[in-house]
Amino acid sequence: MPIRRLPPETVNRIAAGEVVERPASAVKELVENALDAGASRVEVQADGGGLTRILIADDGCGLSAAELPVAIERHATSKLAPGDDGEYDLLRIGTLGFRGEALPSIGSVARLSISSRARGAADAHAILVEGGAVGEVQPAAFPSPHGARVEVRDLFYATPARLKFMKSERSEALAITEELKRQAMAHEAVGFSLDLDGKRTLRLPAEAKGPDGRLARLAAIMGREFSDNALAIEHEREGVRLSGFAGLPTYNRGNAAHQYLFVNGRPVRDRLLQGALRAAYADFLARDRHPLAALYVELDPAYVDVNVHPAKAEVRFRDPGVVRGLIVGGLRHALAAAGHRASTTVSTAALGGFRPQTSFPPPQPSAAGFSAWQQGGWTPSAAVRAVAQSIPGLTEVSARAEPVWEPQASAGFAEAAPSAAPVFDPVDFPLGAARAQVHETYIVSQTRDGIVIVDQHAAHERLVYERMKVEMAKGGVARQALLLPEVVELDPAEAERLAARADELEALGLVIEAFGPGAVLVRETPALLGDTDVHGLVRDIADDLAENGQALALKERLEEVCGTMACHGSVRAGRRLNAPEMNALLRQMEATPHSGQCNHGRPTYVELKLSDIERLFGRR
């Protein structure tokens, strides 16, 4: 069969399949053109899921009459300029678009109309492209002083086979909405609006450039709850800057749809960045729960390749390890700074669980219960240390808890001795003063402006886990020698990577050495793992090193074992605690990072403000 040169129309339609995959892809390309043109306002209209009509209007620099026919030529762009040597540098791309493919691709499969007035020009002009056939430049009416209006009708009418692969109009409209939200998150200083089938769906006024404006834009898109429960991220390493906001661990979702990642102002979907986000929250969430985040990575364009795919949704970093480490470190630093803070949604959900009761049986007083309370009293301060030490992990706080509870011990039973020094009220602690234990599982404490309900097992589980991590970091990971060293056969490249990281793996408790060109010899494994699958563990580590440059599998397994041990070594639900024990637990929670959630991402406490409680009873 002879080789044939395809006609330009066919070439454009083939290329359009990569650039314009669906209506949302066309919206993405046209919105990026508007942003590159310096627009401060972008209006989008879509009918029939974008298949019937798409309109993008902006107030950017616009196009002159001479530029209009050039703009729809393949690989014609204003975003790349030759250097002094006449060469075009594809390694320093500072714009969102640069390939010069969007307009000719759309024009080859749809009816494309562009009307524009260049900045400073007196007249506006328009051009029409139908299925690749280019019309003449004509004078046009244009309502704005400058900018462009790009209208796309009957998308894919010239390639009917593509229409068969489109989803429902509703699905395509949702994809357009999601795409515009991503662009709006990346450019908070630009105003955006979206109309779907004549109905205003999205209206986002321009915000001030910077963290405050960015958070306001994220709140408008992701909801006010996100801004109330978001941690500010600001980190920099080796010329790479990370900023943005990430949600508290207790503010999570069942999928990763609310994770937004941006590189130099470009929305991307990158496995490296998503993996780093997952690793940063590995200590705080169950595997089926996902954090909410909007993270922005900025670095020299020379160190990131955006010319990976025509859709420009994927990027490659020259040094992925630096970027990944920056994200993990930045997020963990912010999570540690949050201390014992839990999300506001926890208390909101708790209040929602209350339902007014129309009738209920009157409470029956218990003589036995009253007698026991009357005779019990508070544990004397001399016994506080001994009682608190009976709970693993509360040794350090027992001493601090003792003077706090000295005044409480006598309150209600005898007058406190006069003292010149002011007495500190325990309700002024962040988690307040313990007042009761309910069902031998929940601690109820009183704060200055509300109450706190603590899940004693979940809280102590986190405390024990954090202590184990600190001890592991100080003393290293205990190792156990294998009776017979095991040989694990691998690909030669994988074996070489493992051997090169032998020192790092030894610090994690895994001792290996090279054993020929395609194998490693395993002599010792982490004692925490017990009788583990050595071959599976080594192969998982090899995969991690190939993909991320770090031995995540081993770290995650160690953390999982620590979590299990912490769970079994914690104060169990059903154990009765006295006042000093409960207060010692509260004080250590306040002093321990991440104590607002257990190892599985569930909240360890719920705080209810007095004003909310008063509303429940109609007092407000």
Backbone torsions as a table, in degrees:
resi	resn	phi	psi	omega
1	MET	NA	128.3	-176.5
2	PRO	-72.0	153.3	175.5
3	ILE	-79.9	132.6	-178.7
4	ARG	-120.4	146.6	172.0
5	ARG	-86.0	122.3	-179.3
6	LEU	-74.8	144.2	176.9
7	PRO	-67.1	153.9	-177.0
8	PRO	-55.2	-37.6	-178.9
9	GLU	-61.6	-42.3	179.3
10	THR	-67.4	-40.1	178.2
11	VAL	-59.9	-44.2	-179.0
12	ASN	-64.8	-37.3	-179.6
13	ARG	-71.2	-34.5	175.4
14	ILE	-64.4	-45.4	-179.8
15	ALA	-66.3	-33.3	-179.7
16	ALA	-61.3	-28.2	178.6
17	GLY	-64.0	-27.0	177.7
18	GLU	-86.2	-41.1	-174.9
19	VAL	-81.1	-43.4	-176.2
20	VAL	-112.8	85.7	-177.6
21	GLU	-79.1	-33.6	-178.2
22	ARG	-158.2	173.6	-179.5
23	PRO	-54.4	-38.6	179.5
24	ALA	-60.8	-31.7	178.1
25	SER	-66.2	-41.3	177.3
26	ALA	-63.6	-42.2	177.7
27	VAL	-60.7	-44.4	179.7
28	LYS	-57.6	-49.2	-177.3
29	GLU	-63.6	-42.0	-177.5
30	LEU	-72.6	-36.3	176.5
31	VAL	-67.1	-39.9	177.4
32	GLU	-62.9	-37.3	175.4
33	ASN	-60.8	-41.7	179.5
34	ALA	-64.2	-42.6	-179.9
35	LEU	-66.6	-40.8	177.0
36	ASP	-64.1	-26.2	179.2
37	ALA	-81.5	3.4	176.7
38	GLY	83.1	24.8	-178.5
39	ALA	-66.8	142.3	172.6
40	SER	-104.7	-5.2	179.6
41	ARG	-148.3	131.0	179.6
42	VAL	-130.1	123.0	178.7
43	GLU	-112.7	132.7	-178.3
44	VAL	-124.9	133.7	173.2
45	GLN	-126.9	140.3	179.0
46	ALA	-143.8	135.1	177.2
47	ASP	-122.6	145.7	178.1
48	GLY	60.0	40.3	-179.1
49	GLY	67.8	17.4	-179.2
50	GLY	88.8	-9.7	179.7
51	LEU	-78.2	-31.7	179.1
52	THR	-82.1	-46.5	-176.3
53	ARG	-158.8	139.9	171.4
54	ILE	-133.5	134.2	176.1
55	LEU	-130.7	127.1	176.0
56	ILE	-119.9	119.8	178.4
57	ALA	-120.6	137.3	-178.8
58	ASP	-142.6	168.4	177.3
59	ASP	-113.9	38.5	178.9
60	GLY	-77.2	-162.1	-173.8
61	CYS	-71.8	-19.2	176.4
62	GLY	77.7	177.0	-178.9
63	LEU	-124.4	141.8	176.2
64	SER	-82.4	169.9	179.2
65	ALA	-61.6	-35.2	-179.7
66	ALA	-73.2	-27.0	-177.7
67	GLU	-82.4	-23.2	-175.1
68	LEU	-58.4	-50.7	-179.7
69	PRO	-67.8	-26.4	178.1
70	VAL	-74.1	-34.3	-176.1
71	ALA	-62.0	-26.7	-177.5
72	ILE	-98.0	8.2	172.7
73	GLU	-83.5	147.0	-178.1
74	ARG	-67.3	134.0	178.3
75	HIS	61.0	35.0	171.0
76	ALA	-109.8	123.6	-174.9
77	THR	-149.4	150.9	175.6
78	SER	-96.6	2.8	-169.5
79	LYS	-98.7	-3.9	174.7
80	LEU	-123.1	137.2	178.9
81	ALA	-131.8	144.7	179.9
82	PRO	-70.5	149.1	175.8
83	GLY	-81.7	-170.4	-179.7
84	ASP	-62.6	-26.7	-180.0
85	ASP	-90.0	4.1	179.3
86	GLY	82.9	-1.7	-179.1
87	GLU	-91.9	149.5	177.0
88	TYR	-94.5	123.4	-177.1
89	ASP	-88.8	109.5	177.9
90	LEU	-90.1	3.4	-178.9
91	LEU	-97.2	-7.0	179.8
92	ARG	-130.0	67.7	-177.5
93	ILE	-92.9	115.7	-177.6
94	GLY	-105.7	7.2	178.6
95	THR	-116.0	166.2	179.7
96	LEU	-75.2	-40.3	177.0
97	GLY	-108.5	158.3	178.8
98	PHE	-167.1	-11.2	-172.9
99	ARG	-85.0	-20.7	-179.2
100	GLY	68.0	35.5	-175.9
101	GLU	-114.3	-21.8	-169.3
102	ALA	-63.4	-56.2	-175.3
103	LEU	-62.4	-48.7	177.9
104	PRO	-64.3	-33.1	178.6
105	SER	-66.2	-45.8	179.5
106	ILE	-65.2	-42.8	-179.1
107	GLY	-64.5	-22.8	-178.7
108	SER	-81.1	-17.3	-176.9
109	VAL	-121.9	3.4	-176.9
110	ALA	-149.2	-177.1	172.7
111	ARG	-100.1	109.7	-172.2
112	LEU	-110.7	128.4	176.9
113	SER	-125.7	129.1	178.6
114	ILE	-123.3	122.3	172.4
115	SER	-121.8	140.1	-172.7
116	SER	-158.1	152.2	170.2
117	ARG	-128.7	121.3	179.5
118	ALA	-69.5	151.3	179.2
119	ARG	-59.0	127.5	179.7
120	GLY	86.6	-6.9	-178.8
121	ALA	-84.9	150.4	-179.6
122	ALA	-84.5	-31.3	-173.9
123	ASP	-117.1	157.3	175.4
124	ALA	-111.9	155.3	-178.3
125	HIS	-139.4	162.4	-178.5
126	ALA	-140.6	157.9	176.6
127	ILE	-142.4	147.7	-176.8
128	LEU	-123.8	135.1	176.2
129	VAL	-127.3	125.7	179.9
130	GLU	-124.7	111.3	178.5
131	GLY	56.2	32.6	179.8
132	GLY	95.9	-13.6	178.9
133	ALA	-85.0	121.3	-174.0
134	VAL	-96.1	130.2	177.4
135	GLY	-91.0	-176.1	-179.7
136	GLU	-84.7	154.0	174.1
137	VAL	-72.9	129.6	-176.9
138	GLN	-126.4	150.3	171.9
139	PRO	-62.3	149.8	-176.5
140	ALA	-146.8	155.2	172.5
141	ALA	-82.4	142.2	-179.3
142	PHE	-145.0	122.6	-172.1
143	PRO	-74.0	-22.8	-173.7
144	SER	-101.6	157.7	178.2
145	PRO	-61.0	-33.4	177.9
146	HIS	-161.1	161.8	-179.1
147	GLY	133.0	-163.0	-178.1
148	ALA	-146.7	150.7	173.2
149	ARG	-128.0	116.2	-179.0
150	VAL	-113.1	120.2	-179.0
151	GLU	-116.0	131.2	179.3
152	VAL	-120.0	120.6	178.4
153	ARG	-117.8	148.1	174.4
154	ASP	52.7	56.2	-179.5
155	LEU	-60.5	132.0	179.7
156	PHE	71.8	15.8	177.3
157	TYR	-65.4	-28.0	-179.8
158	ALA	-82.8	-9.1	176.2
159	THR	-131.6	75.5	-174.8
160	PRO	-57.0	-29.6	-179.5
161	ALA	-61.7	-33.0	-179.5
162	ARG	-66.6	-32.7	-179.3
163	LEU	-60.4	-29.7	-178.5
164	LYS	-66.6	-20.8	-177.3
165	PHE	-95.5	-0.3	178.5
166	MET	-75.9	148.5	176.8
167	LYS	-84.2	-171.7	-179.8
168	SER	-63.9	159.9	178.7
169	GLU	-58.6	-37.5	179.5
170	ARG	-64.2	-43.9	180.0
171	SER	-63.3	-41.9	179.8
172	GLU	-67.0	-37.0	177.6
173	ALA	-65.7	-40.0	177.5
174	LEU	-63.6	-38.0	178.2
175	ALA	-65.0	-38.2	176.6
176	ILE	-63.9	-43.8	179.4
177	THR	-60.4	-45.2	-179.5
178	GLU	-64.0	-40.3	179.5
179	GLU	-64.0	-43.4	-179.9
180	LEU	-67.7	-34.1	176.3
181	LYS	-61.8	-42.5	179.5
182	ARG	-61.9	-44.2	179.3
183	GLN	-64.5	-38.5	179.4
184	ALA	-67.2	-36.3	176.7
185	MET	-64.2	-34.8	-176.7
186	ALA	-77.9	-18.6	-174.4
187	HIS	-136.9	78.0	-174.5
188	GLU	-68.8	-21.5	-178.6
189	ALA	-82.0	-0.5	179.5
190	VAL	-108.2	135.3	176.2
191	GLY	-83.2	139.4	-179.3
192	PHE	-129.4	147.3	171.4
193	SER	-143.8	151.5	-179.0
194	LEU	-139.7	126.6	174.0
195	ASP	-115.6	127.9	177.1
196	LEU	-115.2	118.5	-178.3
197	ASP	51.6	42.0	175.6
198	GLY	83.5	-1.4	-179.5
199	LYS	-108.3	131.8	-179.9
200	ARG	-70.1	115.5	-177.0
201	THR	-100.8	-33.9	-174.2
202	LEU	-143.2	131.9	174.4
203	ARG	-139.7	111.6	-175.7
204	LEU	-125.3	101.6	177.3
205	PRO	-67.0	156.7	179.1
206	ALA	-62.9	138.7	178.3
207	GLU	-110.0	163.2	176.9
208	ALA	-64.7	139.7	-179.9
209	LYS	-71.3	132.4	-179.2
210	GLY	130.7	-179.2	-175.0
211	PRO	-59.2	-41.5	-178.1
212	ASP	-66.2	-45.0	178.2
213	GLY	-65.6	-37.2	179.1
214	ARG	-64.6	-42.6	179.4
215	LEU	-65.7	-37.7	177.0
216	ALA	-62.9	-40.2	178.5
217	ARG	-67.1	-41.6	178.3
218	LEU	-64.0	-37.6	178.9
219	ALA	-65.5	-36.4	179.6
220	ALA	-67.6	-27.9	-176.9
221	ILE	-97.4	-46.5	-175.0
222	MET	-92.5	-9.2	177.9
223	GLY	106.7	152.0	-179.7
224	ARG	-63.1	-30.0	178.9
225	GLU	-59.7	-35.6	-179.6
226	PHE	-63.8	-45.4	-179.7
227	SER	-65.3	-32.0	179.0
228	ASP	-71.8	-23.3	-174.3
229	ASN	-121.5	22.6	-177.1
230	ALA	-100.0	142.6	175.0
231	LEU	-103.3	131.2	178.9
232	ALA	-72.7	135.3	179.5
233	ILE	-114.1	127.4	177.2
234	GLU	-150.2	106.5	-174.2
235	HIS	-147.3	150.0	178.4
236	GLU	-145.7	140.9	179.8
237	ARG	-154.3	127.3	174.1
238	GLU	49.6	45.0	176.4
239	GLY	82.2	0.8	178.4
240	VAL	-108.3	128.4	-177.1
241	ARG	-113.0	133.4	177.3
242	LEU	-117.3	129.0	175.3
243	SER	-139.7	178.2	179.0
244	GLY	125.2	-158.3	-176.0
245	PHE	-142.4	142.7	178.3
246	ALA	-134.3	144.6	-176.2
247	GLY	-77.9	155.5	172.5
248	LEU	-61.4	150.4	-178.4
249	PRO	-56.9	-35.0	-179.5
250	THR	-74.9	-7.3	174.8
251	TYR	-104.4	88.3	-171.6
252	ASN	-135.2	175.7	-177.5
253	ARG	-134.7	168.8	-179.6
254	GLY	-85.0	-4.5	175.3
255	ASN	-145.6	175.3	-175.1
256	ALA	-96.4	21.5	-176.0
257	ALA	-68.3	-19.2	-177.7
258	HIS	-103.3	32.9	175.1
259	GLN	-114.2	117.4	-175.0
260	TYR	-119.5	129.5	-175.6
261	LEU	-126.7	136.7	-176.7
262	PHE	-134.7	138.9	177.6
263	VAL	-125.4	115.7	-177.9
264	ASN	51.4	44.4	177.5
265	GLY	78.9	7.7	-177.3
266	ARG	-109.8	122.5	174.4
267	PRO	-64.9	130.0	-178.2
268	VAL	-134.1	159.4	170.4
269	ARG	-121.5	101.1	-171.2
270	ASP	-124.0	126.9	-178.9
271	ARG	-63.8	-36.0	179.8
272	LEU	-62.1	-47.7	-178.2
273	LEU	-67.9	-40.2	178.5
274	GLN	-66.2	-37.5	177.0
275	GLY	-65.6	-38.2	178.1
276	ALA	-65.5	-39.5	178.2
277	LEU	-63.7	-42.6	178.2
278	ARG	-63.5	-41.5	-178.9
279	ALA	-65.8	-36.7	-178.5
280	ALA	-65.1	-31.7	-178.3
281	TYR	-99.0	6.4	-174.0
282	ALA	-59.0	-31.4	-178.8
283	ASP	-75.6	-14.7	-166.2
284	PHE	-119.8	-12.9	-175.7
285	LEU	-128.6	146.6	170.4
286	ALA	-67.4	159.2	-174.7
287	ARG	-63.8	-22.0	-179.4
288	ASP	-96.5	11.6	176.9
289	ARG	-117.8	149.9	-173.2
290	HIS	-135.5	140.2	179.5
291	PRO	-77.9	163.4	172.4
292	LEU	-101.3	137.3	-177.0
293	ALA	-161.9	150.9	169.2
294	ALA	-133.7	106.4	-173.1
295	LEU	-115.4	138.5	-176.5
296	TYR	-122.7	119.5	178.9
297	VAL	-106.5	129.2	177.8
298	GLU	-126.7	132.4	179.4
299	LEU	-158.0	168.4	177.9
300	ASP	-56.2	127.5	179.6
301	PRO	-54.9	-22.9	-179.9
302	ALA	-69.3	-16.4	-176.2
303	TYR	-102.5	9.9	176.6
304	VAL	-141.0	134.6	-179.2
305	ASP	-102.8	113.6	178.7
306	VAL	-99.6	-1.3	-178.4
307	ASN	-94.4	48.5	-177.3
308	VAL	-92.6	-37.8	-175.7
309	HIS	-145.3	147.0	179.9
310	PRO	-54.8	-31.6	180.0
311	ALA	-74.2	-14.8	176.8
312	LYS	59.0	26.1	178.4
313	ALA	-91.3	-10.3	179.4
314	GLU	-114.6	147.3	177.6
315	VAL	-135.2	162.1	174.4
316	ARG	-131.1	135.5	-179.4
317	PHE	-99.8	143.8	177.3
318	ARG	-66.2	-38.2	178.0
319	ASP	-125.8	81.7	-176.3
320	PRO	-63.3	-28.7	-179.5
321	GLY	-62.8	-38.2	179.2
322	VAL	-65.4	-43.8	-178.5
323	VAL	-65.8	-44.8	-179.3
324	ARG	-63.9	-45.6	179.0
325	GLY	-62.0	-35.9	178.6
326	LEU	-64.0	-43.3	-178.8
327	ILE	-67.0	-48.1	-179.8
328	VAL	-61.5	-47.6	-178.9
329	GLY	-64.5	-43.2	-179.6
330	GLY	-63.7	-42.7	179.5
331	LEU	-67.6	-44.0	-179.1
332	ARG	-66.2	-34.1	176.6
333	HIS	-63.4	-43.9	179.5
334	ALA	-66.5	-40.1	179.2
335	LEU	-65.2	-38.5	178.4
336	ALA	-66.6	-38.3	-179.8
337	ALA	-67.6	-21.5	179.8
338	ALA	-71.2	-16.2	178.1
339	GLY	61.1	-131.4	-176.6
340	HIS	-92.6	11.6	-175.7
341	ARG	-62.3	134.9	175.3
342	ALA	-116.2	161.7	-175.0
343	SER	-71.2	152.7	178.6
344	THR	-68.6	-21.7	-179.2
345	THR	-66.0	-22.3	179.4
346	VAL	-64.5	-47.7	179.9
347	SER	-70.8	-33.9	177.9
348	THR	-62.4	-43.5	178.4
349	ALA	-65.0	-37.5	179.7
350	ALA	-65.1	-43.4	178.9
351	LEU	-64.9	-34.9	178.2
352	GLY	-65.4	-23.3	-179.7
353	GLY	-76.0	-16.9	178.1
354	PHE	-78.5	133.8	177.4
355	ARG	-128.9	129.6	178.4
356	PRO	-59.0	136.6	-179.9
357	GLN	-101.7	128.5	-179.9
358	THR	-70.9	-33.6	178.9
359	SER	-154.8	151.6	177.6
360	PHE	-156.9	153.3	-178.2
361	PRO	-68.0	142.8	178.9
362	PRO	-64.5	146.0	-179.2
363	PRO	-68.0	138.9	178.4
364	GLN	-100.8	117.4	-179.3
365	PRO	-65.2	143.7	179.5
366	SER	-108.5	115.2	-179.3
367	ALA	-64.0	-39.6	-178.9
368	ALA	-65.2	-41.1	-179.5
369	GLY	-65.1	-41.3	-179.5
370	PHE	-65.5	-38.8	-179.3
371	SER	-64.7	-42.6	-179.8
372	ALA	-63.1	-39.6	179.1
373	TRP	-66.2	-41.4	-176.0
374	GLN	-64.5	-35.3	-175.8
375	GLN	-89.6	-16.8	-172.9
376	GLY	-71.0	-55.0	-176.9
377	GLY	64.0	-168.0	179.6
378	TRP	-99.3	151.2	176.9
379	THR	-68.6	131.4	179.4
380	PRO	-60.0	152.8	-175.5
381	SER	-62.6	-28.0	-179.2
382	ALA	-64.7	-24.1	-177.5
383	ALA	-95.0	-3.8	-175.0
384	VAL	-59.0	-48.8	-175.5
385	ARG	-61.7	-45.4	-177.7
386	ALA	-63.9	-40.0	-178.7
387	VAL	-69.9	-45.8	-178.1
388	ALA	-63.1	-33.6	-179.3
389	GLN	-70.4	-12.2	179.5
390	SER	-73.5	-13.8	178.0
391	ILE	-99.5	123.5	179.3
392	PRO	-58.9	132.1	175.3
393	GLY	94.1	-7.7	-178.1
394	LEU	-104.3	10.0	-175.8
395	THR	-60.8	-45.0	-172.9
396	GLU	-67.8	-35.0	-176.2
397	VAL	-84.2	-14.9	-175.0
398	SER	-61.2	-36.6	-180.0
399	ALA	-66.8	-38.3	-179.7
400	ARG	-72.2	-30.4	-177.5
401	ALA	-72.0	-24.9	-172.1
402	GLU	-61.6	-53.7	-178.9
403	PRO	-66.6	-27.1	179.1
404	VAL	-62.4	-40.7	-174.3
405	TRP	-91.3	0.1	178.2
406	GLU	-60.3	-48.1	177.5
407	PRO	-66.2	-37.0	-179.7
408	GLN	-63.3	-31.4	-176.5
409	ALA	-61.3	-31.4	-176.5
410	SER	-100.3	-11.2	-175.6
411	ALA	-63.0	128.3	175.8
412	GLY	89.6	-11.6	-177.7
413	PHE	-117.4	-28.7	177.2
414	ALA	-159.1	156.9	179.3
415	GLU	-69.4	136.7	178.8
416	ALA	-68.2	143.5	178.9
417	ALA	-65.1	139.4	179.5
418	PRO	-61.8	140.9	-179.4
419	SER	-143.7	141.4	179.1
420	ALA	-74.0	-31.2	-177.6
421	ALA	-79.4	139.9	177.5
422	PRO	-64.6	142.0	-178.9
423	VAL	-90.8	126.5	179.3
424	PHE	-76.5	130.4	-179.3
425	ASP	-88.2	123.2	-178.5
426	PRO	-59.7	-21.6	-179.9
427	VAL	-68.1	-11.7	178.8
428	ASP	-83.1	-6.7	172.0
429	PHE	-66.8	152.8	179.8
430	PRO	-54.1	-38.9	179.6
431	LEU	-101.5	8.3	170.9
432	GLY	73.7	-164.2	-177.8
433	ALA	-111.7	131.6	-178.5
434	ALA	-64.7	133.7	180.0
435	ARG	-115.8	-27.4	-176.1
436	ALA	-165.4	164.3	171.3
437	GLN	-122.1	130.5	-176.1
438	VAL	-110.4	127.6	178.4
439	HIS	54.4	30.3	178.8
440	GLU	52.0	27.9	-176.6
441	THR	-136.8	-35.2	-173.4
442	TYR	-118.8	132.8	176.9
443	ILE	-96.1	129.4	176.5
444	VAL	-107.7	121.9	179.5
445	SER	-123.9	157.0	-178.8
446	GLN	-107.5	129.2	173.4
447	THR	-106.3	178.8	-178.2
448	ARG	-63.7	-31.5	-175.1
449	ASP	-129.0	26.2	178.7
450	GLY	170.9	-157.0	177.5
451	ILE	-132.4	157.5	177.3
452	VAL	-127.5	134.1	176.4
453	ILE	-114.1	121.6	-173.9
454	VAL	-112.9	132.9	171.6
455	ASP	-83.4	105.9	-170.3
456	GLN	-62.5	-37.2	-179.1
457	HIS	-70.7	-47.0	-179.2
458	ALA	-61.9	-41.1	-178.8
459	ALA	-65.5	-47.9	-177.4
460	HIS	-70.2	-28.7	175.9
461	GLU	-59.5	-45.1	178.4
462	ARG	-65.3	-40.1	-179.6
463	LEU	-62.5	-46.0	179.9
464	VAL	-64.3	-41.3	-179.1
465	TYR	-62.4	-44.8	179.9
466	GLU	-64.9	-36.9	178.4
467	ARG	-66.5	-40.3	178.9
468	MET	-63.9	-38.8	179.1
469	LYS	-64.6	-40.9	178.8
470	VAL	-63.8	-44.5	179.6
471	GLU	-63.6	-38.4	179.6
472	MET	-66.4	-38.0	179.8
473	ALA	-69.3	-34.2	-179.3
474	LYS	-75.2	-45.3	-173.2
475	GLY	-102.0	1.1	-176.4
476	GLY	76.6	176.1	-177.4
477	VAL	-94.0	124.9	178.2
478	ALA	-63.7	141.3	-176.4
479	ARG	-116.3	155.3	173.0
480	GLN	-125.4	131.6	-179.7
481	ALA	-79.3	139.2	176.6
482	LEU	-78.4	137.6	178.7
483	LEU	-59.0	-42.9	175.1
484	LEU	-126.2	114.0	178.4
485	PRO	-54.7	142.2	-177.0
486	GLU	-105.2	137.9	177.3
487	VAL	-97.8	125.8	179.4
488	VAL	-113.3	118.1	-179.7
489	GLU	-86.4	135.4	-176.6
490	LEU	-139.4	175.2	168.9
491	ASP	-65.3	142.0	-178.6
492	PRO	-52.3	-40.3	179.8
493	ALA	-66.0	-39.5	178.6
494	GLU	-65.8	-42.8	178.7
495	ALA	-61.8	-38.8	-180.0
496	GLU	-67.2	-40.3	178.3
497	ARG	-63.8	-41.9	179.0
498	LEU	-63.7	-45.4	-179.2
499	ALA	-61.9	-35.9	-179.9
500	ALA	-68.1	-23.1	-179.7
501	ARG	-106.7	25.3	-176.0
502	ALA	-60.7	-39.3	-179.2
503	ASP	-64.4	-42.5	179.3
504	GLU	-63.8	-41.1	179.8
505	LEU	-68.7	-34.4	178.7
506	GLU	-64.1	-36.6	177.6
507	ALA	-64.0	-24.5	177.5
508	LEU	-93.0	4.6	175.0
509	GLY	98.2	3.8	-178.9
510	LEU	-111.2	115.2	-178.1
511	VAL	-104.0	116.6	179.8
512	ILE	-131.2	165.6	173.3
513	GLU	-151.7	154.9	-180.0
514	ALA	-62.9	142.9	-178.6
515	PHE	-139.3	72.8	-177.5
516	GLY	87.9	-177.2	-174.6
517	PRO	-72.5	-21.3	-176.4
518	GLY	-135.2	37.8	-179.0
519	ALA	-158.9	159.8	172.9
520	VAL	-130.5	151.8	178.7
521	LEU	-105.7	124.6	-179.2
522	VAL	-100.8	119.2	-178.4
523	ARG	-102.6	-36.7	-177.9
524	GLU	-138.8	150.4	178.2
525	THR	-129.0	161.9	178.6
526	PRO	-61.9	132.6	-178.2
527	ALA	-63.8	-29.3	-179.2
528	LEU	-61.5	-29.6	-175.5
529	LEU	-78.4	-15.8	-179.7
530	GLY	63.7	-140.2	-179.8
531	ASP	-81.2	90.0	-173.0
532	THR	-104.4	164.7	175.9
533	ASP	-80.0	95.4	-174.5
534	VAL	-62.4	-46.0	-177.7
535	HIS	-62.1	-45.1	179.3
536	GLY	-64.2	-40.3	179.6
537	LEU	-62.7	-47.1	-177.9
538	VAL	-64.5	-40.5	-180.0
539	ARG	-67.0	-37.4	176.5
540	ASP	-63.8	-40.7	178.8
541	ILE	-65.0	-40.5	178.0
542	ALA	-60.9	-39.8	177.7
543	ASP	-64.8	-41.6	179.1
544	ASP	-63.5	-42.4	179.7
545	LEU	-63.7	-36.7	179.9
546	ALA	-69.3	-37.8	-174.3
547	GLU	-90.8	-41.2	-172.2
548	ASN	-118.4	-11.3	-178.7
549	GLY	78.3	7.9	179.7
550	GLN	-138.0	152.8	-178.5
551	ALA	-86.4	70.5	-176.1
552	LEU	-69.3	-35.5	-176.0
553	ALA	-57.9	-44.9	-179.1
554	LEU	-67.5	-43.6	179.7
555	LYS	-61.8	-43.5	-179.0
556	GLU	-66.0	-37.5	179.1
557	ARG	-66.6	-41.4	178.5
558	LEU	-62.8	-42.8	179.8
559	GLU	-66.2	-36.8	178.1
560	GLU	-64.9	-40.6	178.2
561	VAL	-66.1	-41.9	177.9
562	CYS	-60.6	-41.0	178.6
563	GLY	-62.5	-41.9	178.8
564	THR	-64.6	-44.2	179.0
565	MET	-63.7	-39.4	179.2
566	ALA	-64.3	-38.4	179.7
567	CYS	-61.8	-44.7	-177.5
568	HIS	-76.7	-21.6	-177.7
569	GLY	-98.8	13.8	-176.1
570	SER	-101.9	166.4	175.2
571	VAL	-60.2	123.1	-175.2
572	ARG	-83.6	153.1	169.0
573	ALA	-63.1	138.8	-178.1
574	GLY	100.2	-4.4	177.8
575	ARG	-94.6	128.9	-179.6
576	ARG	-78.8	130.8	178.7
577	LEU	-116.2	147.7	174.7
578	ASN	-95.5	179.0	-173.0
579	ALA	-58.5	-49.1	-179.8
580	PRO	-62.1	-37.1	178.8
581	GLU	-65.1	-43.5	179.9
582	MET	-64.4	-42.6	-178.9
583	ASN	-70.1	-34.8	176.1
584	ALA	-62.2	-39.2	177.7
585	LEU	-63.9	-43.3	179.7
586	LEU	-62.7	-42.8	-177.6
587	ARG	-65.8	-37.6	-179.8
588	GLN	-72.7	-31.4	174.7
589	MET	-60.8	-41.4	-179.6
590	GLU	-65.8	-27.0	-176.9
591	ALA	-95.2	-2.3	-174.2
592	THR	-111.6	125.8	176.1
593	PRO	-61.4	149.8	174.0
594	HIS	67.7	13.7	-175.3
595	SER	-77.9	0.9	177.8
596	GLY	-76.3	-11.6	178.0
597	GLN	-143.0	152.5	178.5
598	CYS	-80.6	-175.7	-176.0
599	ASN	-68.4	-11.4	-178.1
600	HIS	-107.2	9.5	176.8
601	GLY	88.1	0.0	178.8
602	ARG	-82.3	148.8	179.6
603	PRO	-67.4	145.4	176.9
604	THR	-93.7	-16.1	178.1
605	TYR	-152.3	158.7	175.7
606	VAL	-125.3	129.7	177.7
607	GLU	-109.1	128.6	177.8
608	LEU	-116.7	121.8	179.1
609	LYS	-73.9	150.3	-178.6
610	LEU	-60.8	-35.3	-179.9
611	SER	-64.5	-37.4	177.8
612	ASP	-68.1	-40.3	179.3
613	ILE	-64.5	-39.2	179.3
614	GLU	-63.8	-33.7	177.4
615	ARG	-66.2	-35.2	179.3
616	LEU	-61.0	-31.1	-177.6
617	PHE	-103.3	13.5	175.8
618	GLY	71.8	18.5	178.7
619	ARG	-80.6	-13.1	179.6
620	ARG	-130.0	NA	NA
